[in-house]
Amino acid sequence: MAVVAVLAVLVCAAFWDVRTCDFINLDDNVYVTENVHIRPGLTWEGFKWALTADLFEDAPNADYWQPVTFVSRMIDFHLFGMNPAGHHLTNLLIHLLNGLLLLHIFHRLTGAFWASACSAALFLLHPLRVESVAWVVERKDVLSALFGLMAIEAYRRHVLKPSIGRYGWVCAAFLLSLMSKPMMVTLPILLLVLDYWPLNRLAIRPLDVRVWMRVLLEKVPLLGLSAASAVITLLVGQPQAFRHPSYGEMLATPIVSYVRYLGLTVWPVDLAIYYPPADAFLNPVTVAASAALFLGITVVSIRLGIRRPWVLFAWLWFVVSLLPAVGLVNSTIADRFTYAPHMGLFVVLAWGVPDLISNKWRPRPTVLSAAAVFIILMCSVASWRQVRHWRDSVTVFERAISVTTGNWMAHYNAGKALLDAGDVDRALPHFIESVQIQPANPESQNNLGNALALKGRLAEAIDHFKVAVRLKVDYAKAHYNLGNALFHTGRHAEAVDAYREACRWNPEFSEAHYNLGYVLAGLGRIEEARIQFQETVRWNPDHWKARHHLNRLNQISPPAAPRS
C-alpha cells in the first residue's frame, strides 16, 4: 500500500496542474465542447446517438465509432458541465488506475514486485503521457487502455483456471476497449506475447505444435472482434491528407516511425501536440539507418530472448501495439500513440538493467534503488514542465511552433485561438504562415480571410475566401464569410450568390439565411427576403432581428393570398 500511495502522490504532483488547463481548439471543440449530443449530459437520446454515431451514419462530431468514450463524456458534462477541470481530472484518475492495474498484473504474473512497480512508475510518469492526460479529447486513450488492461487481467485469471465464463470476461473487456478507441486492436497478438512471457505457455525450443495450435485457436474469437473493429474504423474513418505518398514511402515510413518513437522514449524533449509530416526523415540515409537499427534490435531481442525472455517480450509488445500508429500513409507521429506500447516496453528497463549490471559487477541494492528513484523523479519533473505548455490553445500551439518547423496546423490553431480572443494583430501572422506552408488547407484560407477582413483589408480577404470555397466547395462558413466581405464592398448581387451557397450546403445556417434576407430586402426582392427571414426563424426561433424584419416586410407588403 505504501508503494501505491507513493505512486499516487508522484502522479498527482506531476499532472495536478491539468486542473487549470483549458479545452484545446483542436478536436476538443468539435468532439466535446461543441458536441450537441453530449453537452446535455447522460440522456437516452445521447446514449442512442453514441451507439450509432459513425457506425450507421456519418456524424460530424465523431471521428470514428467510440460509444464508450462518448458516454464517459456525457457523464463528465452531467457532473462538471463546461468546467474543464473536472474533465481533465477524470483523465488523470483513469491514467492513475491504469498504472496501478499494470503494477498488479505484472506483480501477479512475475512475482517481482519492485520490478513491476518500477515499470508501472515509468509508464505513469513518462512525459509522453502528458498528451493523453492533458488533452480532454484523448479520454479515448486512457479508457481504451483501462479496458485493455482489464482484458489482460481477465485473461490471466482464465489461464490460471480456464472456463467459458472467465473467457467471456476477456471478450467483454476487450470489446469495451475497442468501443473506446481501436488502438488496442492488436490485443490478441499481445496476449500471445504474454503467453510466451511471463505466462510461459509457449516454448520456442523445443517447439510443441499442439500447444501452439491450442493457444492460437483460443485467440480466434478475439481476432474476430479485432477484425470487426478494423473494418468499422476503415469504413467510417475520414483521414485528411494533403499528399499522396509513393509505395516506397509507405514501406519506409513505418520503420522510420518506430525509430522516431524510440527516440522520443529515450529523449523526450521538444514534445508537441502536432508534429508535421517529416519528409526529411524519409531520405535514403535515414531510412537505411532506421532499418538497420530496427533489424539490429529485433535480432538482439530474439537472441537474448532465449535466456532473458523479458527482452523479447518488451520489444514484441512495443512493435505489435504500435502497429496501428506507425503511419502507412504519412510520416506524422503523436505522443499519445505511445500510451499502450509503453505499458510493456519499460519491462526491459525494470528487469534488464539490474540483470545487466549484476553480470558485470555486484551493485548494492541501494545503488539500484537510488538510480531508479532518480530516473522516476526526472520523468516526474519533465511531465510537470510539459503540462505547463498545455494551459490553453495559445500556449500549446506556440510551444509546438517553437520546437518544430513547417507546422502549418500549429500556426493555424494558434492564430484561431488568438482571433477568438480578439487579438487580430497576433493572429494574422500565424494565419499567413499557415497558408504559406499549406496553401491547400481551406480552414487556414478562411481564417486568414477573417483576420484580413477585421483589419479592413476586404479585397485581400475576398481572395482568400474564394480560395477556401474552391478547395472545399461545401464549406458553408467560407461562403458565408465571402458573402459578408462582398456585401461590405458594395457587391450585393455577388453577396446574394455567396449567401445562397452557404444556405445550400448548410440549410440550418440561420445567420446565412438572415444576411441573405437582409440583402434581398435591400435589393427590393421582398418575397425572396421574406422566405429567408422565415427560414431564419425556423432554425433559430430566438432570432429577434429576423422577426423584426419579417414584421416590417409584412407591414410594407403583406404576403400574397394563396390562389384559389
C-alpha positions in Angstrom: 0.0 0.0 0.0 2.9 2.4 0.7 4.2 2.0 -2.9 0.7 2.6 -4.3 0.4 5.8 -2.2 3.8 7.0 -3.3 2.9 6.4 -7.0 -0.4 8.2 -6.5 1.4 11.2 -4.9 4.0 11.3 -7.7 1.4 11.1 -10.5 -0.8 13.8 -8.9 2.3 16.1 -8.3 3.4 15.7 -11.9 -0.1 16.1 -13.5 -2.0 18.2 -10.9 -1.8 21.4 -13.0 -4.1 19.8 -15.6 -6.9 21.1 -13.5 -6.0 24.6 -14.6 -5.8 23.7 -18.3 -8.5 24.8 -20.7 -10.1 23.0 -23.6 -8.0 23.0 -26.7 -9.4 24.3 -30.0 -8.2 21.2 -31.9 -10.7 18.4 -31.6 -11.8 19.4 -28.1 -14.2 21.9 -29.7 -15.6 19.5 -32.4 -15.9 16.3 -30.3 -16.5 17.7 -26.8 -17.4 21.3 -26.2 -19.5 21.9 -29.4 -20.9 18.4 -29.5 -24.6 19.0 -29.0 -25.2 15.3 -28.4 -23.1 15.0 -25.2 -23.4 18.5 -23.7 -26.9 17.8 -22.2 -25.2 15.1 -20.1 -26.3 11.5 -19.9 -29.6 11.2 -21.7 -31.4 8.4 -23.6 -31.2 10.3 -26.9 -27.5 10.9 -26.3 -26.9 7.3 -25.5 -28.6 6.2 -28.7 -26.5 8.7 -30.7 -23.3 7.4 -29.1 -24.1 3.8 -30.2 -24.8 4.8 -33.8 -22.5 7.8 -34.5 -20.2 6.9 -37.3 -21.4 3.4 -37.4 -24.7 3.6 -39.3 -24.4 7.3 -40.3 -21.6 9.8 -40.7 -21.5 12.1 -37.7 -19.5 15.4 -37.8 -19.0 15.2 -34.0 -17.4 11.7 -34.2 -14.1 10.8 -35.8 -14.8 7.1 -35.5 -17.0 4.7 -33.6 -16.3 5.2 -29.8 -19.6 4.9 -27.9 -18.0 4.1 -24.5 -15.8 7.3 -24.8 -18.9 9.4 -25.7 -20.9 8.0 -22.7 -18.0 8.9 -20.4 -18.0 12.4 -21.7 -21.8 12.6 -21.2 -21.1 11.7 -17.5 -18.5 14.5 -17.4 -21.0 17.1 -18.6 -23.6 15.8 -16.2 -21.1 16.2 -13.3 -18.9 19.2 -14.3 -20.7 21.0 -17.2 -18.3 23.2 -19.1 -15.7 23.3 -16.3 -12.6 21.8 -18.0 -11.0 21.0 -14.6 -13.4 18.1 -14.0 -12.8 16.6 -17.5 -9.0 16.8 -17.0 -9.1 15.3 -13.5 -11.2 12.4 -14.8 -8.5 11.7 -17.4 -5.9 11.9 -14.6 -7.8 9.5 -12.4 -8.2 6.9 -15.2 -4.5 7.2 -16.0 -3.5 6.5 -12.4 -5.9 3.5 -12.3 -4.1 2.2 -15.5 -0.7 2.4 -13.8 -1.9 0.7 -10.7 -3.6 -2.1 -12.7 -0.4 -2.5 -14.7 1.5 -2.9 -11.4 -1.0 -5.5 -10.2 -0.9 -7.5 -13.4 2.9 -7.7 -13.7 3.3 -8.5 -10.0 0.8 -11.4 -10.3 2.4 -12.6 -13.5 6.0 -12.5 -12.4 6.1 -12.3 -8.6 8.7 -9.5 -9.0 7.0 -6.6 -7.1 9.8 -4.0 -7.2 10.5 -4.5 -10.9 6.7 -4.3 -11.6 6.5 -1.1 -9.5 9.4 0.4 -11.4 7.9 -0.5 -14.8 4.5 1.0 -13.7 6.1 4.2 -12.4 8.0 4.8 -15.7 4.8 4.2 -17.6 2.8 6.6 -15.4 5.3 9.4 -15.2 6.9 9.5 -18.6 6.5 12.9 -20.4 4.8 11.2 -23.4 1.8 10.6 -21.1 1.0 14.3 -20.9 -0.8 14.5 -24.2 -3.2 11.7 -23.2 -3.9 13.2 -19.8 -3.9 17.0 -20.5 -5.9 16.8 -23.7 -9.6 16.3 -22.9 -10.4 14.6 -26.2 -7.9 11.9 -25.5 -10.1 10.3 -22.9 -10.3 7.6 -25.5 -6.6 6.8 -24.9 -6.9 6.2 -21.2 -10.3 4.5 -21.4 -9.2 2.1 -24.2 -6.1 1.2 -22.1 -8.1 0.7 -19.0 -10.4 -1.8 -20.6 -7.5 -3.4 -22.4 -5.7 -3.9 -19.1 -8.9 -5.4 -17.6 -9.0 -7.8 -20.5 -5.4 -8.8 -19.7 -6.2 -9.3 -16.1 -9.3 -11.4 -17.0 -7.1 -13.4 -19.4 -4.5 -14.0 -16.6 -7.3 -15.4 -14.4 -8.6 -17.5 -17.3 -5.2 -19.1 -17.8 -4.9 -20.0 -14.1 -8.4 -21.6 -14.2 -9.9 -21.9 -17.7 -13.6 -21.5 -18.0 -16.1 -20.1 -20.5 -17.3 -17.6 -18.0 -13.8 -16.2 -17.5 -13.1 -16.1 -21.2 -16.3 -14.2 -21.6 -15.0 -11.5 -19.3 -11.9 -11.3 -21.5 -14.1 -10.8 -24.6 -16.3 -8.2 -22.8 -13.4 -6.1 -21.6 -11.8 -6.2 -25.0 -15.0 -5.1 -26.7 -15.3 -2.2 -24.3 -11.7 -1.3 -25.1 -12.4 -1.3 -28.9 -15.5 0.8 -28.3 -13.4 3.4 -26.5 -10.7 3.6 -29.2 -9.5 0.9 -31.6 -5.8 1.4 -30.6 -5.8 -1.9 -28.7 -6.9 -3.8 -31.8 -3.7 -5.9 -31.6 -4.6 -7.2 -28.1 -5.0 -10.9 -29.3 -1.4 -10.8 -30.6 -0.3 -9.1 -27.3 -1.9 -12.0 -25.4 0.3 -14.4 -27.4 3.3 -12.3 -26.4 2.1 -12.7 -22.8 1.8 -16.5 -23.4 5.5 -16.5 -24.3 6.5 -14.5 -21.2 5.6 -14.3 -18.4 2.9 -16.9 -18.6 5.4 -19.3 -20.2 2.8 -21.2 -22.1 4.7 -21.1 -25.4 8.2 -22.6 -25.8 10.3 -21.7 -28.8 12.8 -24.5 -28.1 11.5 -27.2 -28.1 8.5 -26.2 -30.3 5.3 -28.0 -29.3 3.0 -27.6 -32.3 -0.1 -28.9 -30.4 0.4 -26.4 -27.6 0.8 -23.6 -30.1 -2.3 -24.6 -32.0 -4.4 -24.7 -28.8 -3.2 -21.3 -27.8 -3.7 -19.9 -31.2 -7.3 -21.2 -31.5 -8.0 -19.7 -28.2 -7.5 -16.2 -29.7 -9.9 -16.7 -32.7 -12.9 -15.0 -31.0 -10.7 -12.1 -30.0 -9.3 -11.9 -33.5 -12.9 -11.7 -34.8 -13.5 -8.7 -32.6 -10.3 -7.1 -33.8 -11.3 -7.7 -37.5 -14.7 -6.2 -37.0 -13.3 -3.2 -35.3 -10.7 -2.7 -38.0 -13.3 -2.9 -40.7 -15.6 -0.4 -38.9 -12.7 2.0 -38.4 -11.6 1.8 -42.0 -15.1 2.3 -43.3 -16.1 5.2 -41.1 -12.7 6.9 -40.8 -12.1 10.1 -42.7 -8.4 10.6 -43.0 -7.4 14.0 -44.2 -4.2 14.2 -46.1 -2.8 16.8 -48.5 -0.3 14.5 -50.1 -0.3 11.0 -51.7 2.8 9.0 -50.7 4.5 6.6 -53.0 4.7 2.9 -52.3 8.3 3.4 -51.3 7.3 6.0 -48.7 4.6 3.7 -47.4 7.2 0.9 -46.9 9.8 3.2 -45.3 7.5 5.3 -43.1 6.7 2.5 -40.5 10.4 1.6 -39.9 11.3 5.3 -39.5 8.3 5.9 -37.2 9.4 3.0 -34.9 12.8 4.6 -34.5 11.4 8.0 -34.0 9.1 6.7 -31.3 12.1 5.0 -29.6 14.0 8.3 -29.8 11.1 10.2 -28.1 11.0 7.5 -25.4 14.7 7.7 -24.6 15.0 11.5 -25.0 11.5 13.1 -24.5 12.4 16.7 -25.3 10.8 19.2 -27.7 7.4 17.5 -27.4 4.5 18.9 -29.4 0.8 18.5 -29.8 1.3 18.0 -33.5 4.3 17.0 -35.5 4.1 17.8 -39.2 4.9 15.0 -41.6 8.7 14.8 -41.6 9.7 14.1 -45.2 13.3 14.8 -44.2 13.3 11.6 -42.3 12.5 9.6 -45.4 15.8 10.3 -47.2 17.7 7.1 -48.2 20.3 7.5 -45.4 17.8 7.9 -42.6 15.7 5.1 -43.9 18.7 2.8 -44.2 19.9 3.7 -40.7 16.5 3.2 -39.2 16.1 -0.2 -40.9 19.5 -1.3 -39.7 18.7 -0.2 -36.1 15.2 -1.8 -36.2 16.6 -5.1 -37.6 19.5 -5.0 -35.1 17.2 -4.6 -32.1 15.0 -7.4 -33.4 17.9 -9.8 -33.9 19.4 -9.0 -30.5 16.0 -9.3 -28.8 15.5 -12.8 -30.3 19.0 -14.0 -29.3 18.6 -12.6 -25.8 15.0 -13.9 -25.6 16.2 -17.5 -25.1 17.6 -16.8 -21.7 16.1 -13.4 -20.9 12.5 -13.7 -22.3 11.5 -10.3 -20.9 13.8 -8.7 -23.6 11.9 -10.2 -26.5 8.6 -9.6 -24.7 9.3 -5.9 -24.3 10.3 -5.5 -28.0 7.4 -7.5 -29.4 4.9 -5.6 -27.2 6.3 -2.3 -28.4 6.3 -3.3 -32.1 2.9 -5.0 -32.1 1.0 -2.5 -30.0 2.3 0.4 -32.1 1.3 -1.2 -35.5 -1.9 0.9 -35.8 0.0 4.1 -35.4 3.3 3.8 -37.3 1.9 5.6 -40.3 1.4 3.7 -43.5 0.3 6.8 -45.5 2.1 9.7 -43.8 5.1 10.2 -41.5 3.1 12.1 -38.8 3.6 10.7 -35.3 2.0 11.7 -32.0 2.9 11.3 -28.3 -0.4 9.8 -27.4 0.2 6.7 -29.7 2.9 5.5 -27.2 0.3 5.0 -24.4 -0.3 1.3 -25.0 3.2 0.5 -26.3 4.9 1.9 -23.2 2.9 -0.4 -20.9 5.2 -3.3 -22.0 8.3 -1.6 -23.2 9.5 -0.4 -19.8 9.8 -4.0 -18.7 13.2 -4.1 -20.5 14.5 -1.4 -18.1 12.8 -2.7 -14.9 14.0 -6.2 -15.4 17.0 -5.6 -17.7 19.1 -3.0 -16.0 19.6 -4.9 -12.8 20.3 -8.1 -14.7 22.8 -6.4 -17.0 24.6 -4.7 -14.1 24.8 -7.8 -12.0 26.7 -9.6 -14.7 29.4 -7.0 -14.7 29.6 -6.1 -11.0 27.6 -6.6 -7.9 25.9 -3.4 -7.0 24.4 -2.8 -3.7 20.6 -2.7 -3.6 20.8 0.9 -2.5 22.6 1.9 -5.7 20.0 0.4 -8.0 17.2 1.9 -5.8 18.8 5.3 -6.0 19.2 5.1 -9.8 15.6 4.0 -10.2 14.3 6.8 -7.9 16.4 9.4 -9.8 15.1 8.3 -13.2 11.5 8.3 -12.0 11.9 11.7 -10.4 13.4 13.1 -13.6 10.4 11.8 -15.5 8.1 13.4 -13.0 9.7 16.8 -13.3 9.7 16.6 -17.1 6.0 15.7 -17.1 5.2 18.6 -14.7 7.0 21.0 -17.0 5.3 19.6 -20.1 1.8 20.0 -18.5 2.5 23.8 -18.2 2.6 24.0 -22.0 -1.0 22.7 -22.2 -2.5 25.7 -20.3 -4.6 26.7 -23.3 -4.7 26.7 -27.1 -2.2 29.5 -27.5 0.4 28.1 -25.2 0.2 24.6 -26.6 0.4 25.6 -30.2 3.0 28.3 -29.8 5.1 25.7 -28.0 4.6 23.4 -31.0 5.8 26.2 -33.3 8.9 26.8 -31.2 10.0 23.1 -31.3 9.0 22.1 -34.8 9.4 23.5 -38.3 6.9 23.8 -41.1 4.0 23.3 -38.7 1.0 24.7 -40.5 -1.5 23.2 -38.1 0.1 24.8 -35.1 0.2 28.2 -36.7 -3.5 27.8 -37.8 -4.7 26.8 -34.3 -2.6 29.4 -32.5 -4.0 32.0 -34.9 -7.6 30.8 -34.4 -7.2 30.9 -30.6 -5.8 34.5 -30.8 -8.5 35.5 -33.2 -11.3 34.1 -31.0 -9.7 36.2 -28.1 -9.9 39.3 -30.3 -6.1 39.6 -30.8 -6.1 40.1 -34.5 -2.6 41.6 -34.7 -1.1 38.4 -33.2 -3.4 36.1 -35.1 -2.7 37.4 -38.6 1.0 36.4 -38.9 0.1 32.9 -37.8 -2.6 32.5 -40.5 -0.2 34.0 -43.1 2.5 31.4 -42.1 -0.1 28.6 -42.1 -1.2 29.4 -45.6 2.3 29.7 -46.9 3.2 26.3 -45.5 0.0 24.6 -46.5 -2.0 26.6 -49.1 -4.3 23.6 -49.7 -6.0 23.9 -46.3 -9.4 25.6 -46.7 -9.7 26.4 -43.0 -6.4 28.3 -43.0 -7.5 30.3 -46.1 -10.9 31.1 -44.5 -9.5 32.3 -41.2 -6.8 34.3 -42.9 -9.7 36.0 -44.8 -11.4 36.6 -41.5 -8.4 38.2 -40.0 -7.8 40.4 -43.0 -11.4 41.5 -43.0 -11.2 42.5 -39.4 -8.2 44.7 -40.4 -10.3 46.3 -43.1 -8.3 44.6 -46.0 -11.5 43.3 -47.6 -10.1 42.9 -51.2 -7.4 40.5 -49.9 -10.0 38.8 -47.6 -12.2 38.1 -50.6 -9.4 36.4 -52.5 -8.7 34.0 -49.6 -12.4 33.2 -49.1 -12.7 32.3 -52.8 -9.7 30.0 -52.5 -11.3 28.4 -49.4 -14.5 27.6 -51.3 -12.6 26.4 -54.3 -10.7 24.0 -52.1 -13.8 22.9 -50.3 -17.0 23.6 -52.3 -19.3 22.6 -49.4 -17.6 24.9 -46.9 -20.7 26.8 -45.8 -18.9 29.1 -43.4 -16.4 30.3 -46.0 -19.3 31.0 -48.4 -21.0 33.0 -45.6 -17.8 35.0 -44.9 -17.3 35.6 -48.6 -20.9 37.0 -48.7 -20.2 39.3 -45.8 -17.0 40.7 -47.4 -18.7 41.2 -50.8 -21.6 43.0 -49.1 -19.3 45.4 -47.3 -17.6 46.2 -50.6 -20.9 47.0 -52.2 -21.0 43.9 -54.4 -24.5 43.0 -53.3 -25.5 40.8 -56.2 -22.4 38.6 -55.7 -23.1 38.5 -52.0 -26.5 37.0 -52.7 -24.9 34.2 -54.6 -22.4 33.5 -51.8 -25.1 33.5 -49.1 -27.2 31.1 -51.2 -24.3 28.7 -51.4 -23.9 28.9 -47.7 -27.6 28.0 -47.2 -27.4 25.3 -49.8 -24.6 23.5 -48.1 -25.9 24.1 -44.6 -29.7 24.6 -44.6 -29.7 25.1 -40.8 -27.3 28.1 -41.1 -29.7 30.7 -39.6 -27.2 33.6 -39.9 -26.7 32.9 -43.6 -30.5 32.9 -44.2 -30.8 36.2 -42.2 -28.0 38.0 -44.1 -29.4 36.7 -47.4 -32.8 38.1 -46.5 -31.3 41.4 -45.5 -29.5 41.9 -48.8 -32.5 40.7 -50.8 -34.7 43.2 -49.0 -32.3 46.0 -49.8 -32.4 45.0 -53.4 -36.2 45.2 -53.3 -36.8 41.5 -53.7 -39.4 41.4 -50.9 -40.9 37.9 -51.4 -37.5 36.3 -51.6 -36.3 38.2 -48.5 -39.5 37.1 -46.6 -38.7 33.5 -47.3 -35.2 33.8 -46.0 -36.3 35.6 -42.8 -38.9 32.8 -42.3 -36.1 30.2 -42.7 -34.0 32.1 -40.1 -36.8 32.0 -37.6 -37.4 28.3 -38.4 -33.9 27.3 -37.5 -33.4 29.9 -34.7 -36.8 30.9 -33.1 -35.0 33.4 -30.8 -33.6 35.5 -33.7 -35.3 38.7 -32.9 -33.8 40.7 -35.8 -35.3 38.3 -38.3 -38.7 38.5 -36.6 -38.4 42.3 -36.6 -37.6 42.5 -40.4 -40.3 39.9 -41.1 -42.9 42.0 -39.4 -41.7 45.1 -41.2 -42.0 43.3 -44.6 -45.4 42.1 -43.7 -46.5 45.7 -43.0 -45.0 47.1 -46.1 -46.1 44.3 -48.4 -48.4 41.7 -46.9 -47.9 38.1 -48.2 -49.8 37.4 -51.3 -53.1 35.5 -50.8 -52.9 31.9 -52.0 -54.5 31.3 -55.3 -57.9 29.6 -55.3 
